[in-house]
Amino acid sequence: MELGLTFPLQRFLKAKTPACGTEPDRRFCWDLHVIDLRGRRCLLSVHCHSRYTFVRYDVSPLQWTDIPGLFREGLFDSLTAAGFASNQVEKYLHQAGHMEITRTHGRREVAFLNRAWEDVLALDLCLDTAGQAQPLLDLAVNTRPSRCVGFEGLGMGLERIDAAWNK
């Protein structure tokens, strides 16, 4: 699995620019970005194939040192809260393989990321400052209809990620 870091996230982490990704199947690619919500640093993750989005709120400095672990925990929490069985999520993570840090995956995918960020900001009222997992915010963003390249008409991130997994 490839985790593409945006330039702002690379600068925030003081990380060297990673190599470009080589994974041709976008179902196993995610782009990650650092955003501020209510004055707290948060992780925004967007699936490159379906535009499924999740947020980890108020990430601690120690958590930022383990991006794959932070991502895995966030993905697991988000998808199980959305109704996926834990064994489905584990199966996806197993199929995706080792997590590798790369650059973002392209213009289309960065457009997904920008749209997700706009949606998160617009749905700020769904933010729960009591915890890092944001099931209500994730649900609100992922059930908001939008166009997505490769999918017909208006669809939702939840529908598209389910379709991507069941190919």
VOBA-1610 file (N, C-alpha, C; in pm, whole numbers, padded with zeros to 5 digits, always signed):
BEGIN
Met+00085-00117+00000Met+00000+00000+00000Met+00090+00123+00000Glu+00048+00222-00077Glu+00124+00346-00083Glu+00050+00458-00011Leu+00124+00530+00072Leu+00072+00646+00143Leu+00145+00768+00088Gly+00075+00845+00006Gly+00135+00962-00056Gly+00125+01084+00034Leu+00239+01144+00065Leu+00242+01261+00153Leu+00242+01389+00070Thr+00156+01483+00106Thr+00155+01612+00039Thr+00280+01689+00078Phe+00313+01793+00000Phe+00429+01875+00033Phe+00414+01940+00171Pro+00296+01995+00206Pro+00283+02052+00341Pro+00306+01948+00452Leu+00261+01826+00432Leu+00283+01722+00533Leu+00432+01687+00539Gln+00498+01679+00426Gln+00643+01652+00425Gln+00718+01761+00503Arg+00682+01888+00478Arg+00747+01998+00549Arg+00717+01992+00698Phe+00592+01963+00734Phe+00553+01954+00874Phe+00633+01845+00946Leu+00653+01733+00879Leu+00728+01621+00937Leu+00879+01639+00926Lys+00921+01745+00854Lys+01064+01767+00825Lys+01125+01643+00759Ala+01048+01588+00664Ala+01090+01466+00595Ala+01146+01500+00458Lys+01239+01420+00413Lys+01291+01434+00277Lys+01180+01394+00180Thr+01188+01448+00061Thr+01088+01415-00041Thr+01098+01266-00075Pro+00989+01192-00056Pro+00994+01049-00087Pro+00991+01025-00238Ala+01017+00902-00276Ala+01014+00864-00416Ala+00870+00860-00467Cys+00856+00862-00595Cys+00724+00847-00656Cys+00676+00704-00636Gly+00545+00690-00630Gly+00488+00557-00613Gly+00494+00476-00741Thr+00484+00345-00726Thr+00487+00256-00842Thr+00364+00166-00848Glu+00273+00178-00752Glu+00154+00093-00746Glu+00056+00134-00855Pro+00028+00046-00952Pro-00064+00081-01059Pro-00212+00075-01016Asp-00242-00001-00913Asp-00380-00018-00867Asp-00411+00086-00760Arg-00487+00187-00796Arg-00517+00297-00703Arg-00604+00253-00585Arg-00656+00130-00587Arg-00733+00082-00472Arg-00642+00064-00350Phe-00511+00060-00374Phe-00416+00042-00265Phe-00329+00166-00245Cys-00385+00282-00279Cys-00313+00408-00265Cys-00400+00510-00189Trp-00336+00581-00098Trp-00401+00686-00020Trp-00310+00808-00021Asp-00371+00926-00019Asp-00293+01049-00004Asp-00324+01108+00132Leu-00219+01158+00199Leu-00230+01209+00336Leu-00187+01355+00341His-00255+01431+00426His-00231+01575+00436His-00247+01617+00581Val-00176+01720+00623Val-00192+01777+00757Val-00282+01899+00744Ile-00385+01906+00830Ile-00475+02020+00830Ile-00494+02068+00974Asp-00538+02191+00988Asp-00572+02247+01119Asp-00722+02252+01133Leu-00772+02194+01241Leu-00913+02204+01276Leu-00921+02253+01420Arg-00985+02366+01436Arg-00999+02428+01569Arg-00865+02439+01641Gly-00763+02476+01567Gly-00631+02500+01625Gly-00551+02375+01654Arg-00595+02260+01609Arg-00526+02132+01634Arg-00479+02072+01502Arg-00361+02011+01505Arg-00308+01944+01386Arg-00380+01811+01368Cys-00427+01788+01246Cys-00505+01668+01215Cys-00454+01602+01088Leu-00478+01473+01077Leu-00443+01398+00958Leu-00569+01383+00873Leu-00557+01421+00747Leu-00664+01402+00648Leu-00615+01296+00551Ser-00689+01187+00536Ser-00651+01078+00448Ser-00760+01057+00344Val-00720+01045+00218Val-00816+01028+00109Val-00772+00911+00022His-00866+00819-00002His-00842+00703-00087His-00834+00750-00232Cys-00728+00713-00301Cys-00703+00763-00437Cys-00800+00709-00541His-00864+00598-00514His-00957+00539-00611His-01099+00587-00591Ser-01143+00592-00467Ser-01285+00617-00440Ser-01316+00754-00381Arg-01216+00823-00331Arg-01230+00951-00262Arg-01285+00933-00120Tyr-01287+00812-00068Tyr-01327+00791+00072Tyr-01228+00868+00160Thr-01281+00936+00262Thr-01201+01026+00344Thr-01217+00994+00492Phe-01108+01008+00566Phe-01120+01006+00712Phe-01024+01105+00774Val-01059+01149+00895Val-00982+01249+00969Val-00942+01192+01103Arg-00817+01218+01142Arg-00771+01191+01280Arg-00748+01326+01343Tyr-00821+01355+01449Tyr-00819+01486+01514Tyr-00711+01493+01621Asp-00647+01608+01632Asp-00552+01639+01739Asp-00445+01531+01755Val-00369+01510+01649Val-00264+01409+01647Val-00144+01459+01729Ser-00096+01377+01818Ser+00016+01414+01905Ser+00149+01409+01828Pro+00249+01481+01875Pro+00381+01476+01808Pro+00437+01335+01797Leu+00418+01252+01897Leu+00468+01115+01893Leu+00398+01034+01783Gln+00268+01055+01766Gln+00194+00982+01662Gln+00241+01019+01522Trp+00281+01146+01503Trp+00327+01188+01370Trp+00455+01114+01330Thr+00530+01060+01425Thr+00654+00990+01392Thr+00628+00852+01331Asp+00505+00801+01345Asp+00468+00670+01289Asp+00347+00687+01197Ile+00371+00744+01080Ile+00262+00769+00985Ile+00188+00640+00949Pro+00257+00529+00916Pro+00182+00407+00883Pro+00091+00360+00999Gly+00142+00366+01121Gly+00061+00325+01237Gly-00057+00418+01259Leu-00034+00548+01247Leu-00141+00647+01261Leu-00246+00626+01154Phe-00203+00604+01030Phe-00295+00580+00920Phe-00375+00453+00943Arg-00307+00345+00977Arg-00375+00215+00995Arg-00482+00224+01103Glu-00449+00286+01216Glu-00546+00300+01324Glu-00665+00386+01279Gly-00636+00494+01208Gly-00743+00582+01160Gly-00833+00513+01061Leu-00774+00439+00967Leu-00853+00367+00867Leu-00941+00262+00934Phe-00883+00186+01024Phe-00959+00082+01093Phe-01077+00143+01169Asp-01052+00248+01246Asp-01160+00313+01323Asp-01268+00368+01232Ser-01228+00433+01124Ser-01324+00495+01034Ser-01411+00392+00964Leu-01349+00290+00909Leu-01426+00191+00833Leu-01515+00105+00922Thr-01468+00070+01040Thr-01555-00009+01129Thr-01672+00076+01178Ala-01649+00205+01203Ala-01760+00294+01241Ala-01859+00311+01127Ala-01810+00299+01003Ala-01896+00314+00885Ala-01974+00186+00854Gly-01948+00079+00929Gly-02026-00043+00911Gly-01952-00160+00848Phe-01825-00142+00815Phe-01747-00254+00763Phe-01706-00344+00880Ala-01711-00473+00859Ala-01668-00567+00961Ala-01516-00557+00977Ser-01469-00577+01100Ser-01325-00565+01125Ser-01246-00664+01040Asn-01301-00783+01014Asn-01227-00879+00930Asn-01220-00832+00785Gln-01318-00753+00736Gln-01310-00696+00602Gln-01195-00595+00593Val-01184-00511+00696Val-01079-00410+00698Val-00943-00478+00705Glu-00930-00578+00790Glu-00803-00652+00801Glu-00768-00721+00669Lys-00869-00774+00601Lys-00846-00840+00471Lys-00793-00739+00370Tyr-00854-00620+00367Tyr-00806-00515+00275Tyr-00662-00478+00308Leu-00632-00455+00435Leu-00496-00419+00475Leu-00396-00529+00439His-00438-00653+00454His-00351-00766+00419His-00327-00770+00268Gln-00433-00752+00188Gln-00420-00752+00042Gln-00331-00638-00005Ala-00342-00524+00062Ala-00266-00404+00023Ala-00117-00421+00049Gly-00082-00505+00145Gly+00059-00531+00172Gly+00126-00424+00255His+00258-00425+00252His+00343-00334+00329His+00312-00188+00294Met+00307-00102+00394Met+00282+00040+00371Met+00413+00110+00337Glu+00408+00182+00226Glu+00526+00253+00177Glu+00493+00401+00162Ile+00582+00487+00210Ile+00563+00631+00200Ile+00611+00678+00063Thr+00525+00753-00009Thr+00558+00803-00142Thr+00514+00950-00153Arg+00530+01004-00271Arg+00471+01135-00303Arg+00323+01114-00330Thr+00250+01224-00339Thr+00108+01212-00374Thr+00096+01149-00512His-00023+01100-00544His-00039+01012-00659His-00083+01079-00789Gly-00094+01208-00794Gly-00127+01272-00920Gly-00227+01386-00904Arg-00253+01454-01014Arg-00340+01571-01011Arg-00483+01536-00972Arg-00536+01429-01028Arg-00673+01386-00997Arg-00686+01358-00848Glu-00590+01286-00794Glu-00594+01248-00654Glu-00578+01368-00562Val-00493+01464-00599Val-00477+01585-00519Val-00607+01668-00526Ala-00674+01663-00640Ala-00805+01729-00649Ala-00903+01665-00552Phe-00900+01532-00539Phe-00984+01463-00440Phe-00952+01516-00300Leu-00824+01527-00271Leu-00778+01573-00140Leu-00828+01714-00111Asn-00814+01802-00210Asn-00861+01940-00191Asn-01012+01945-00169Arg-01085+01865-00245Arg-01231+01861-00228Arg-01267+01806-00089Ala-01197+01704-00045Ala-01223+01646+00088Ala-01196+01750+00197Trp-01090+01827+00182Trp-01057+01930+00281Trp-01167+02034+00285Glu-01217+02078+00169Glu-01329+02173+00165Glu-01452+02115+00235Asp-01480+01987+00210Asp-01596+01923+00272Asp-01579+01915+00423Val-01460+01880+00470Val-01434+01873+00614Val-01456+02010+00679Leu-01405+02114+00616Leu-01422+02248+00671Leu-01569+02290+00671Ala-01642+02254+00566Ala-01784+02288+00557Ala-01867+02213+00661Leu-01820+02095+00701Leu-01894+02011+00796Leu-01831+02012+00935Asp-01763+02120+00967Asp-01692+02136+01094Asp-01782+02112+01216Leu-01911+02136+01203Leu-02003+02115+01316Leu-02009+01968+01358Cys-01968+01878+01271Cys-01969+01734+01303Cys-01844+01691+01380Leu-01750+01781+01401Leu-01626+01749+01470Leu-01652+01721+01618Asp-01596+01612+01667Asp-01605+01575+01808Asp-01466+01592+01869Thr-01447+01698+01946Thr-01315+01728+02002Thr-01277+01636+02118Ala-01365+01544+02156Ala-01337+01454+02267Ala-01247+01336+02228Gly-01229+01312+02099Gly-01147+01197+02058Gly-01084+01216+01922Gln-00989+01130+01890Gln-00922+01139+01760Gln-01008+01084+01647Ala-01075+00974+01672Ala-01163+00917+01570Ala-01280+01013+01549Gln-01319+01030+01424Gln-01425+01124+01390Gln-01535+01056+01308Pro-01607+00960+01368Pro-01705+00886+01290Pro-01816+00972+01230Leu-01864+01071+01303Leu-01971+01156+01250Leu-01920+01243+01136Leu-01803+01303+01153Leu-01743+01386+01047Leu-01712+01301+00925Asp-01652+01184+00945Asp-01620+01094+00834Asp-01748+01056+00759Leu-01853+01022+00831Leu-01980+00984+00769Leu-02038+01101+00689Ala-02036+01219+00748Ala-02090+01337+00679Ala-02014+01365+00549Val-01882+01357+00553Val-01802+01382+00432Val-01825+01273+00328Asn-01830+01148+00373Asn-01839+01036+00279Asn-01979+01007+00228Thr-02079+01071+00283Thr-02214+01056+00230Thr-02258+01180+00154Arg-02168+01273+00138Arg-02195+01394+00060Arg-02178+01360-00088Pro-02283+01372-00167Pro-02271+01337-00310Pro-02170+01426-00382Ser-02092+01364-00470Ser-01996+01438-00551Ser-01959+01355-00673Arg-01905+01423-00771Arg-01857+01354-00890Arg-01717+01299-00862Cys-01687+01187-00924Cys-01557+01124-00904Cys-01517+01059-01036Val-01401+01094-01087Val-01354+01037-01213Val-01350+00885-01202Gly-01405+00817-01301Gly-01405+00671-01301Gly-01535+00613-01248Phe-01624+00698-01197Phe-01753+00652-01147Phe-01862+00734-01213Glu-01973+00672-01248Glu-02084+00740-01315Glu-02163+00827-01218Gly-02200+00945-01263Gly-02290+01032-01189Gly-02238+01077-01054Leu-02334+01120-00971Leu-02300+01161-00835Leu-02300+01038-00746Gly-02200+01025-00667Gly-02192+00913-00576Gly-02131+00956-00445Met-02126+00865-00353Met-02072+00894-00221Met-01948+00810-00197Gly-01854+00863-00117Gly-01730+00792-00087Gly-01753+00653-00030Leu-01855+00638+00055Leu-01884+00507+00113Leu-01923+00407+00006Glu-02007+00449-00089Glu-02049+00359-00197Glu-01930+00321-00285Arg-01845+00421-00313Arg-01735+00398-00405Arg-01626+00310-00344Ile-01602+00323-00214Ile-01498+00237-00154Ile-01547+00094-00149Asp-01676+00074-00123Asp-01733-00060-00122Asp-01723-00121-00262Ala-01754-00044-00365Ala-01744-00092-00503Ala-01599-00124-00539Ala-01505-00042-00494Ala-01364-00064-00524Ala-01313-00194-00462Trp-01359-00225-00343Trp-01314-00347-00275Trp-01375-00472-00335Asn-01492-00458-00395Asn-01563-00575-00445Asn-01542-00597-00594Lys-01437-00538-00650Lys-01404-00558-00792Lys-01352-00697-00813
//
